[in-house]
């Protein structure tokens, strides 16, 4: 397994992260993002924009292997945040998502986030398995959300309970 270093993302990472996410978008079938992103848009959405809370990158050697962000897009209840996770397709590096989630969870606790929301395309079996493995549980399905080409794909919403319950778990 590759040695990973997890750190907070900076705007200077946006260009490299853009290459990573645009490869995922081009491959299709996993992300709800359907148009390639510019470094400026990526930075706005995930790193430094109005709705971005935190973003971490996984560094493997001299390159970035993935990133994970928390943001406040949409109509989330108070003390909730949305998560987005992207890992390099080629070469795929095992353990990126798990390492990133530890840092994201610590940031969520620091920011007093109670629930992390993940909305995953129903056809993204890898993404669904990843969030389940991290402890997310399904609470809702958004049915027949249209893609740009008109294809309908359900979105599965999963949540992670950040705030510890009174029993200390």
LUMKEBA-583393 format. One line per field, with one value per residue: residue number from 1; x, y, z of N, C-alpha, C, CB in turn. Coordinates in steps of 0.02 Angstrom, whole numbers. Glycine has a CB too. Layout:
! LUMKEBA-583393
resi = (NUM_...)
n_X = (X_...)
n_Y = (Y_...)
n_Z = (Z_...)
ca_X = (X_...)
ca_Y = (Y_...)
ca_Z = (Z_...)
c_X = (X_...)
c_Y = (Y_...)
c_Z = (Z_...)
cb_X = (X_...)
cb_Y = (Y_...)
cb_Z = (Z_...)
This chain:
! LUMKEBA-583393
resi = (1_2_3_4_5_6_7_8_9_10_11_12_13_14_15_16_17_18_19_20_21_22_23_24_25_26_27_28_29_30_31_32_33_34_35_36_37_38_39_40_41_42_43_44_45_46_47_48_49_50_51_52_53_54_55_56_57_58_59_60_61_62_63_64_65_66_67_68_69_70_71_72_73_74_75_76_77_78_79_80_81_82_83_84_85_86_87_88_89_90_91_92_93_94_95_96_97_98_99_100_101_102_103_104_105_106_107_108_109_110_111_112_113_114_115_116_117_118_119_120_121_122_123_124_125_126_127_128_129_130_131_132_133_134_135_136_137_138_139_140_141_142_143_144_145_146_147_148_149_150_151_152_153_154_155_156_157_158_159_160_161_162_163_164_165_166_167_168_169)
n_X = (42_26_115_27_-3_-102_-175_-234_-319_-264_-289_-191_-184_-286_-274_-209_-301_-409_-375_-382_-520_-585_-549_-623_-752_-755_-744_-868_-1025_-1011_-1002_-1110_-1077_-1066_-1003_-840_-729_-657_-501_-529_-668_-672_-597_-682_-800_-753_-642_-617_-730_-888_-977_-897_-830_-723_-581_-485_-334_-260_-98_14_171_239_120_-59_-180_-313_-462_-567_-712_-809_-961_-1085_-1197_-1358_-1515_-1489_-1520_-1488_-1325_-1287_-1186_-1130_-1041_-909_-816_-671_-567_-413_-417_-319_-155_-249_-258_-257_-346_-359_-485_-523_-419_-435_-563_-546_-481_-577_-685_-632_-621_-757_-806_-737_-796_-921_-1018_-1159_-1217_-1162_-1197_-1214_-1241_-1268_-1253_-1362_-1311_-1178_-1092_-970_-952_-1065_-1035_-916_-958_-1046_-956_-885_-974_-1091_-1270_-1414_-1545_-1637_-1707_-1686_-1784_-1767_-1683_-1640_-1506_-1390_-1407_-1537_-1562_-1629_-1578_-1578_-1540_-1454_-1468_-1363_-1320_-1207_-1183_-1109_-1100_-1072_-1167_-1253_-1208_-1077_-1029)
n_Y = (-59_111_247_370_542_649_806_976_1045_1168_1317_1312_1178_1156_1146_1020_937_959_891_761_748_778_670_570_618_612_474_433_377_378_501_640_755_816_892_944_1023_1183_1239_1351_1342_1219_1250_1346_1269_1164_1201_1341_1419_1503_1406_1301_1203_1123_1042_904_831_683_639_551_505_614_658_695_589_588_675_748_830_939_1026_1159_1153_1182_1138_1094_1032_1124_1107_1003_935_918_787_752_642_599_494_458_379_316_292_181_195_103_130_268_336_295_348_484_505_497_618_708_679_719_857_887_863_963_1074_1063_987_887_788_705_712_609_601_489_424_295_200_198_89_68_187_184_69_112_221_152_65_158_187_255_268_225_341_399_403_483_485_443_550_660_642_739_692_651_526_439_425_354_432_394_435_448_450_502_490_606_670_612_490_483_369_361_311)
n_Z = (0_-40_34_115_135_224_208_227_89_-29_-127_-221_-253_-341_-483_-507_-441_-522_-640_-590_-549_-669_-749_-687_-710_-850_-870_-824_-748_-608_-536_-496_-556_-715_-811_-861_-743_-712_-642_-562_-536_-471_-356_-299_-273_-189_-107_-68_-81_-48_7_44_172_223_153_112_52_-15_-22_-120_-136_-254_-305_-305_-236_-209_-149_-22_30_135_131_123_33_-42_39_174_340_494_563_482_349_180_100_-13_-112_-199_-288_-367_-525_-602_-571_-470_-297_-155_-1_3_20_151_229_202_257_395_424_378_462_587_561_544_672_743_686_736_670_657_576_432_265_124_-46_-168_-331_-385_-469_-441_-381_-315_-243_-159_-83_-22_62_145_207_281_379_351_335_242_216_132_-35_-185_-318_-490_-546_-670_-786_-885_-1016_-1014_-959_-821_-655_-496_-338_-196_-29_107_279_407_576_666_790_950_1038_1199_1261_1234_1116)
ca_X = (0_64_117_-16_-1_-165_-167_-287_-310_-257_-307_-136_-197_-345_-259_-198_-365_-451_-358_-408_-594_-608_-542_-681_-811_-751_-758_-941_-1055_-1003_-1015_-1166_-1048_-1063_-962_-774_-721_-597_-470_-563_-732_-657_-577_-742_-845_-727_-587_-616_-791_-936_-1010_-847_-811_-657_-561_-421_-306_-215_-38_51_231_237_55_-119_-216_-385_-482_-632_-733_-873_-988_-1154_-1240_-1428_-1560_-1475_-1538_-1434_-1275_-1274_-1141_-1124_-974_-893_-754_-646_-502_-382_-434_-261_-163_-292_-218_-300_-344_-365_-548_-522_-373_-467_-622_-524_-468_-640_-724_-603_-641_-829_-814_-711_-845_-984_-1066_-1190_-1232_-1132_-1241_-1184_-1290_-1231_-1290_-1378_-1270_-1110_-1087_-910_-966_-1113_-998_-869_-992_-1072_-898_-865_-1025_-1150_-1329_-1464_-1605_-1683_-1691_-1713_-1799_-1767_-1651_-1615_-1439_-1390_-1433_-1606_-1566_-1648_-1540_-1593_-1486_-1461_-1442_-1339_-1298_-1160_-1195_-1045_-1107_-1074_-1227_-1238_-1175_-1006_-1010)
ca_Y = (0_172_292_428_599_686_875_1020_1069_1239_1337_1290_1108_1153_1123_948_904_965_834_701_745_777_601_534_642_586_402_429_324_380_566_679_809_790_936_955_1082_1223_1245_1404_1316_1167_1284_1377_1218_1117_1223_1408_1457_1522_1349_1251_1203_1094_997_871_793_626_644_489_525_683_675_690_527_598_729_742_895_951_1091_1175_1166_1161_1150_1047_1056_1152_1060_951_954_871_760_731_605_582_460_449_317_283_226_177_185_79_163_341_358_283_397_550_511_510_690_743_670_763_925_893_870_1029_1124_1048_957_828_738_712_686_588_586_448_394_226_157_203_36_78_242_160_23_152_257_102_42_212_192_292_227_253_369_425_394_532_442_465_615_657_662_787_661_631_463_446_384_369_454_366_480_414_496_479_524_629_684_550_485_488_308_368_281)
ca_Z = (0_-46_92_103_180_220_227_202_21_-41_-195_-265_-272_-384_-551_-506_-423_-581_-683_-557_-552_-739_-772_-660_-747_-918_-868_-815_-709_-536_-505_-521_-596_-784_-853_-833_-701_-717_-575_-524_-513_-421_-294_-271_-247_-140_-64_-39_-96_4_39_62_243_230_100_124_-4_0_-62_-127_-172_-276_-334_-263_-249_-199_-104_9_55_168_109_145_-25_-40_95_229_407_533_590_432_295_125_87_-81_-111_-266_-286_-432_-559_-631_-540_-412_-237_-100_64_-1_50_223_259_198_301_464_429_369_523_638_544_557_746_761_662_769_623_688_525_366_213_60_-98_-214_-386_-370_-512_-418_-331_-275_-196_-109_-39_17_116_192_245_327_431_329_328_196_247_82_-105_-233_-375_-561_-557_-739_-806_-940_-1077_-1003_-922_-751_-608_-427_-294_-129_22_166_331_458_639_693_861_990_1080_1271_1286_1221_1051)
c_X = (45_61_77_-4_-66_-152_-226_-269_-300_-278_-253_-144_-250_-329_-248_-262_-413_-438_-387_-484_-618_-599_-601_-744_-812_-766_-833_-961_-1047_-1020_-1075_-1141_-1037_-1022_-894_-771_-656_-565_-506_-630_-721_-639_-638_-788_-818_-677_-600_-680_-836_-965_-961_-828_-739_-644_-492_-400_-264_-157_-3_113_225_169_-2_-159_-291_-398_-552_-650_-799_-896_-1059_-1198_-1312_-1464_-1549_-1499_-1476_-1390_-1265_-1224_-1141_-1052_-968_-824_-734_-577_-477_-400_-371_-198_-208_-249_-264_-291_-353_-428_-549_-477_-403_-524_-601_-512_-533_-683_-697_-622_-715_-841_-793_-761_-915_-1039_-1093_-1199_-1194_-1177_-1201_-1242_-1253_-1277_-1302_-1336_-1196_-1099_-1025_-920_-1013_-1077_-950_-904_-1021_-1014_-876_-917_-1086_-1209_-1380_-1523_-1655_-1660_-1725_-1723_-1795_-1741_-1621_-1542_-1445_-1419_-1505_-1615_-1583_-1607_-1560_-1530_-1502_-1430_-1425_-1316_-1251_-1172_-1127_-1048_-1114_-1138_-1205_-1204_-1101_-983_-994)
c_Y = (62_212_355_481_637_757_915_1042_1144_1254_1316_1218_1103_1126_1047_910_906_907_770_695_743_708_559_554_612_511_389_373_327_447_600_738_783_831_945_1021_1118_1224_1297_1378_1262_1200_1315_1324_1181_1146_1290_1449_1467_1462_1294_1258_1179_1048_970_835_736_631_576_504_598_704_668_630_534_658_717_809_890_1020_1099_1194_1147_1177_1101_1076_1085_1096_999_979_899_850_743_699_587_552_448_380_278_320_231_159_164_121_238_365_350_335_467_558_524_585_730_738_714_836_937_901_939_1084_1112_1026_894_771_755_676_668_572_553_422_320_177_160_152_44_133_221_114_62_185_209_78_94_221_234_244_264_281_395_406_449_494_479_536_614_679_710_758_636_565_477_398_404_393_427_415_439_466_462_522_543_637_619_549_483_424_308_337_335)
c_Z = (0_19_75_156_170_246_201_131_20_-112_-244_-288_-328_-454_-553_-489_-482_-630_-656_-565_-624_-770_-749_-698_-817_-921_-860_-767_-634_-505_-536_-562_-666_-831_-821_-794_-719_-647_-531_-495_-460_-354_-260_-239_-187_-90_-30_-50_-36_42_62_136_253_171_116_61_25_-49_-61_-168_-191_-305_-286_-285_-240_-155_-79_40_93_146_133_85_-10_25_152_295_442_562_545_381_243_117_14_-79_-182_-258_-357_-461_-580_-612_-478_-351_-180_-37_63_35_126_258_257_248_373_473_423_432_580_625_558_632_769_742_691_720_657_638_461_316_151_13_-155_-269_-371_-412_-493_-362_-286_-223_-141_-58_6_76_167_237_297_383_414_321_285_235_196_12_-145_-298_-441_-571_-627_-746_-864_-1004_-1071_-966_-849_-708_-537_-391_-224_-79_85_216_380_520_669_768_900_1032_1153_1298_1270_1156_1001)
cb_X = (-48_39_191_-90_61_-222_-100_-296_-370_-184_-319_-70_-219_-376_-197_-144_-396_-439_-283_-390_-625_-570_-475_-689_-812_-681_-719_-974_-1029_-933_-953_-1210_-981_-1132_-997_-720_-722_-611_-397_-576_-772_-600_-525_-780_-861_-696_-524_-560_-828_-993_-1060_-784_-858_-650_-561_-426_-263_-252_10_7_243_291_43_-161_-190_-416_-477_-634_-740_-868_-985_-1152_-1215_-1433_-1632_-1400_-1568_-1461_-1295_-1340_-1069_-1150_-960_-895_-760_-645_-506_-305_-477_-268_-94_-351_-177_-285_-281_-366_-605_-497_-306_-492_-664_-458_-418_-678_-722_-526_-625_-867_-773_-643_-847_-1008_-1031_-1257_-1308_-1058_-1296_-1136_-1329_-1196_-1254_-1452_-1278_-1094_-1085_-851_-994_-1171_-960_-835_-1047_-1104_-839_-856_-994_-1136_-1360_-1488_-1586_-1690_-1713_-1665_-1867_-1837_-1597_-1658_-1394_-1319_-1388_-1641_-1499_-1723_-1462_-1623_-1478_-1428_-1494_-1282_-1358_-1086_-1237_-1024_-1169_-1012_-1269_-1303_-1209_-968_-1064)
cb_Y = (0_215_311_407_645_650_904_1082_1049_1264_1414_1298_1068_1221_1159_930_938_1033_828_701_805_829_571_548_720_599_369_417_262_362_611_703_836_784_1006_955_1063_1296_1264_1465_1287_1122_1339_1415_1169_1061_1228_1445_1422_1561_1319_1258_1159_1056_1033_822_838_557_701_431_482_695_632_755_473_536_796_685_945_946_1096_1234_1127_1090_1145_1031_998_1197_1038_928_968_901_698_792_541_646_393_457_331_278_197_125_249_6_148_363_319_212_397_563_448_470_712_714_596_756_939_831_815_1042_1122_1108_939_847_733_684_738_527_650_389_404_213_176_276_-32_97_301_122_-29_204_302_41_27_278_221_330_211_200_426_502_323_596_411_459_631_700_601_811_602_627_424_434_394_307_533_295_536_364_526_483_480_696_730_545_422_500_245_337_236)
cb_Z = (61_-104_111_102_168_261_202_248_-23_-27_-198_-229_-212_-391_-578_-455_-362_-616_-690_-483_-516_-779_-747_-584_-751_-947_-810_-882_-731_-518_-510_-463_-564_-810_-863_-888_-627_-743_-581_-568_-572_-446_-308_-325_-301_-175_-105_-68_-149_-27_-8_17_284_297_30_184_-50_-6_-37_-160_-235_-327_-394_-268_-205_-168_-139_63_-2_247_32_195_-87_-52_71_232_449_591_659_396_321_59_132_-132_-67_-312_-246_-428_-620_-707_-522_-422_-218_-85_96_-75_21_238_222_127_297_480_375_308_545_640_469_531_783_727_587_809_553_718_511_363_196_68_-122_-178_-454_-383_-584_-394_-365_-320_-233_-143_-80_-27_88_153_197_289_492_262_398_146_293_88_-131_-242_-368_-589_-501_-784_-824_-952_-1095_-1069_-927_-741_-619_-391_-294_-123_39_149_368_434_688_661_874_1036_1062_1309_1255_1276_1024)
